[in-house]
Amino acid sequence: MGSARRLARKTSTLAGALAFAAAACPPIAQAAMPFGNYDLHVEGRYDFHTWLWAITACPGGGCVHVNAIARPVAKAFPYVGDARSVDGQYVLTVDVPDGLRCDDIYYGPTVPTHDVYTWDPTTLAGSLQSSFDAGCHGAPAGSYTYPFTLSRL
């Protein structure tokens, strides 16, 4: 009977210590986006460019700075922006003057887009929501959603 009381007392002490540790220790931080150069692969977007993202620290922290470089550089507008961490995912919002390409992919008209990239820093996968005030040839406003992946170079 005495050993049962000692076991109960030890179990109670251990349970109390674990409860204190759970309350006192901060939660594990979410994954941070590693700095570096990445190949951006957007599935299904009508564009002949591929993009390189150079990801660096933001001044002051709390985000990552994205410098997007087109390959080839001809007929493309590079963009830059700061991606903030929101609920464990990074969100980058940019306005792109040639985001929607109409007709001939190389020489046809283009339409400006408002692009929102959201991705997971662990899987490096996400989605691009690209919206526009007017579509090609006066078509109504709209948006497209594309999956994308980042591959570290």
Summary of the structure (lengths in Angstrom):
residues: 153
radius of gyration: 24.0
end to end distance: 65.5
largest distance: 88.8
contacts: 383
relative contact order: 0.17
helix: 17%
strand: 48%
